[in-house]
Amino acid sequence: MLIRLVVFALFVLLLAYGFSWLADRPGDLSLIWEGQIYQTKLIVAASAIIALVAAMMIAWWFVRLVWTSPHSVTRYFRARKRDRGYQALSTGLIAAGAGNALLARKMAARSRGLIRADQEPLINLLEAQAALIEGRHDEARAKFEAMANDPETRELGLRGLYLEARRLGANEAARQYAEKAADNAPYLPWAAQATLEYRSQAGRWDDAIRLLEQQKAARVVEKAEANRLHAVLLTARAGEKLESNPTGARDDALQALKLASDFIPAALIAAKALFREGGVRKAASILEQAWKSAPHPEIGQAYVRARSGDSTLDRLKRAERLEGQRPNNVESLLVVAQAALDAQEFAKARAKAEAAARMQPREAAYLLLADIEEAETGDQGRVRHWLAQALKAPRDPAWVADGFVSDKWLPVSPVTGRLDAFEWKAPFGQIEGALEDGSTPASIETALKTLPPLRDVRPESPVNDHRIIELERAATIAEAVRPTPAPAPPSAKPKPAEPAVSDKAPAPSEAKPFFGGLPDDPGVRDPRVEPEPKTRLRLF
């Protein structure tokens, strides 16, 4: 509009300049027509010519207006009808979004009467939404299929069909719709994400990585998120290659670490692959870097047991090296405590476990104290005390995804199929206050104060067991060679029977003989006499 005004102003100025130029240069204009001479001023002739041109233009405009008036009238009413249809369509979409199925259906019918459906595909969307609100899913699917066949609304129809398939639990159909949409338009976030998850669930890691690269090129996902997902996919592929192709697993895991340097599963797989190839030093370096960024019990266990031929004292030294890299850390203390327990250095193991419990009173620390108590003293009362503290303590972190707790990392959630869903965290928070039995989680200081006194109970050694076996064998031989006493005469009074149950344990010489073997062979014991089983308390 502004350009037109400028052009009109320039035209008026140019016309005024022309008349001024003619006025400054007077002259006469003569015209001889059929023997008659017509003479006039030049300025008058120019004005007449301009007026004639203007009159012709006005006459042409009027004739054109009269000629095109029927079409103009038709177009006016058609535009008015279209405007009313779009108004009804807008009202219907708002009603569908608000959940008003009655008004949405009414506005859809009005829109279809005012606008042709082939000219406005949003009418099909409005009718599909109204059908979904009213619960007529078959009709809605038919509308979505019609939109999927139209190139203009193909993506919208595929999304509707995908959501309907997910609602019905038809995962295979949903996967096909998502992959079709992703192939036609990889920039669609919903289609790309769904296809990526489906390919990951099926273990098609190469296809998933290729699709992720397309999404990254189309900038569907952010660079940081794309690198993280790429690392997850590479780690998953490396995990499958670890047994059959350690070299390929190593390459994938190292590439994943380049994309996400703090990704614990990638560091573990890379270290395991290097261990199998004999690269212990490089594997230890990778584990140390991962431990510095985020101490993890699996990292500590893999580092301590890097060489299978190491003694328990060597493993303890490696655990202490890890502790030196991250001092005053719970995981560091627990790793050293476990290694000290394996090396039979109970004082150090107990001190580290108690320090870990002071820092974070978790169940792992109390379970480790129970193991130390059983290995050092064998006092089952004290062992049960630590087990009771473990039951009341907060749970240890684990791999958790969508409420599912796994003992190892998985690339995909088994509940929802979401990629990179597992996190290392506590499965659930400890309830504040008293527990169900009325007790409360106690601190390590309280647990030490209430620890039962140590009894003189020591586990039986193999030497003592061997002596008992020798005594039983000697008693058996003595019983076998003892002469049988002569029967008493009838007049003799029978001796009173001994009580069937005695409070005292029988002496070695009174042990019952073996059956089914030689006198000097242990053979088979009397089935009527069963040894008393030893009970061991375990925490599941």
Secondary structure, 3 states (H helix, E strand, C coil): CHHHHHHHHHHHHHHHHHHHHHHHCCCEEEEEECCEEEEEEHHHHHHHHHHHHHHHHHHHHHHHHHHCHHHHHHHHHHHHHHHHHHHHHHHHHHHHHHCCHHHHHHHHHHHHHHCCCCCCCHHHHHHHHHHHHHCCHHHHHHHHHHHHCCCCCHHHHHHHHHHHHHHHCCHHHHHHHHHHHHHHCCCCHHHHHHHHHHHHHCCCHHHHHHHHHHHHHCCCCCHHHHHHHHHHHHHHHHHHHCCCCHHHHHHHHHHHHHHCCCCHHHHHHHHHHHHHHCCHHHHHHHHHHHHHHCCCHHHHHHHHCCCCCCCHHHHHHHHHHHHHHCCCCHHHHHHHHHHHHHCCCHHHHHHHHHHHHHHCCCHHHHHHHHHHHHHHCCCHHHHHHHHHHHHHCCCCCEEEECCEEECCCCCECCCCCCECCCEEECCCCCCCCCCCCCCCCCCHHHHHHCCCCCCCCCCCCHHHHHHHHHHHHHHHHHHHHCCCCCCCCCCCCCCCCCCCCCCCCCCHHHCCCCECCCCCCCCECCCCCCCCCCCCCCCC
